[in-house]
Amino acid sequence: MKSATAFRTISEVSTELNVPQHVLRFWETRFPQIRPLKRGGGRRYYRPEDVELLRRIQALLYEERYTIKGVQRLLKEGRTADPTPPLPEDADDEDTPPADQLIADGGEPAALPGDLRHEITMVVDELKSLRVVLSRLSGQNGRKD
């Protein structure tokens, strides 16, 4: 058994995470934070921190059900935990504008405080990604093989 600090091959990481090797290669194309060492012949060697990052990506995708775009956003922002910050205990609903005032005519967030605008934009992007996934799934279910 290898030490915790030893480098791992793609085969070892694939087995450890129970993820096919081609998925790990695909994740490398989508997440620039994953940077295994590549030796002669293109062999990949993953550092312990690479394996931990892959484990976190796997959890976000498969357990927490994020889209790739959502995970990319979390990693880019340096967050890998729950993206929705808890409301302060003294949060008052009277301070929150009605929903019809949050979105401008063009479907874009209206003039809002930066954090709220950012959160709404993230939700809209996530909903668009989910729409694509759902349309693909509904297309697959309608097929007759």
C-alpha positions in Angstrom: 0.0 0.0 0.0 1.3 3.4 -0.9 1.9 6.2 1.6 -0.6 9.1 1.7 2.0 11.4 0.2 2.8 9.2 -2.8 1.8 10.1 -6.3 -1.0 8.0 -7.9 -1.5 6.9 -11.5 -4.8 7.5 -13.3 -5.6 3.9 -12.8 -5.2 4.1 -9.1 -7.2 7.3 -8.8 -9.9 5.8 -11.0 -10.2 2.8 -8.8 -10.0 4.8 -5.5 -12.8 7.2 -6.6 -14.8 4.5 -8.5 -14.8 6.8 -11.6 -13.8 5.7 -15.1 -10.4 7.0 -16.4 -12.0 8.9 -19.2 -14.1 10.9 -16.7 -10.9 11.9 -14.9 -9.4 13.0 -18.2 -12.6 14.9 -19.1 -12.6 16.7 -15.7 -9.0 17.8 -16.4 -10.4 19.6 -19.5 -13.1 21.3 -17.5 -11.3 22.2 -14.3 -7.9 23.9 -14.7 -7.2 23.4 -11.0 -6.5 19.7 -11.8 -2.9 19.5 -12.9 -1.4 16.0 -12.7 2.2 15.6 -13.6 2.6 14.2 -17.0 5.6 12.0 -17.8 6.9 10.3 -20.9 4.1 8.9 -23.1 1.6 11.3 -21.4 1.3 9.2 -18.3 -0.5 11.1 -15.5 0.7 11.1 -11.9 -1.7 12.7 -9.4 -0.5 14.4 -6.3 -2.4 13.9 -3.0 -3.9 17.4 -3.3 -5.1 16.5 -6.9 -6.8 13.4 -5.6 -8.5 15.4 -2.8 -9.7 18.0 -5.4 -11.0 15.2 -7.6 -12.8 13.7 -4.6 -14.4 17.1 -3.8 -15.4 17.6 -7.5 -16.9 14.1 -7.5 -18.9 14.8 -4.3 -20.2 18.1 -5.7 -21.2 16.5 -9.0 -22.6 13.2 -7.8 -23.7 13.8 -4.2 -24.6 17.5 -4.1 -25.9 17.4 -7.7 -24.1 20.4 -9.0 -23.6 20.9 -12.7 -20.1 21.2 -14.1 -20.6 24.9 -14.6 -21.7 25.2 -11.0 -18.6 23.4 -9.7 -16.4 25.5 -11.9 -18.0 28.6 -10.4 -17.4 27.3 -6.9 -13.8 26.5 -7.5 -13.1 29.7 -9.3 -14.5 31.6 -6.3 -12.5 29.5 -4.0 -15.6 27.9 -2.4 -16.3 24.2 -2.3 -18.8 24.3 0.4 -22.5 25.2 0.4 -22.8 28.2 -2.0 -25.8 29.7 -0.2 -24.6 31.6 2.8 -26.9 31.3 5.9 -29.2 34.3 6.5 -28.4 36.3 9.6 -30.7 35.4 12.5 -32.0 39.0 12.5 -32.7 39.0 8.7 -36.0 40.8 8.1 -38.2 40.0 5.1 -39.2 43.6 4.9 -35.7 44.5 3.5 -36.1 42.1 0.6 -37.8 43.6 -2.4 -40.7 41.7 -4.0 -39.7 39.2 -6.7 -41.1 41.2 -9.5 -38.7 44.0 -8.7 -35.6 41.8 -8.7 -35.6 41.1 -12.5 -35.6 43.9 -15.0 -37.6 43.8 -18.3 -34.9 42.1 -20.3 -34.7 39.1 -17.8 -31.5 40.5 -16.3 -31.2 41.3 -12.6 -32.3 44.8 -11.9 -30.1 47.4 -10.1 -29.4 45.5 -6.9 -26.7 45.3 -4.4 -23.6 43.4 -5.7 -24.0 40.3 -3.6 -27.7 39.9 -4.4 -27.1 40.5 -8.1 -24.3 38.0 -8.1 -26.4 35.3 -6.4 -29.4 35.9 -8.8 -27.1 35.6 -11.8 -25.6 32.4 -10.4 -29.1 30.9 -9.9 -30.2 31.9 -13.4 -27.0 30.3 -14.9 -27.6 27.2 -12.9 -31.3 27.0 -14.1 -30.1 27.4 -17.7 -27.7 24.5 -17.2 -30.4 22.4 -15.6 -32.7 23.1 -18.5 -30.1 21.7 -20.9 -29.7 18.6 -18.8 -33.4 18.1 -18.5 -33.9 18.5 -22.3 -31.2 15.9 -22.9 -32.8 13.5 -20.4 -36.3 14.0 -21.9 -34.8 13.4 -25.4 -33.3 10.1 -24.2 -36.5 8.9 -22.5 -38.5 9.5 -25.7 -36.2 7.2 -27.8 -37.1 3.8 -28.8 -34.1 1.5 -29.2 
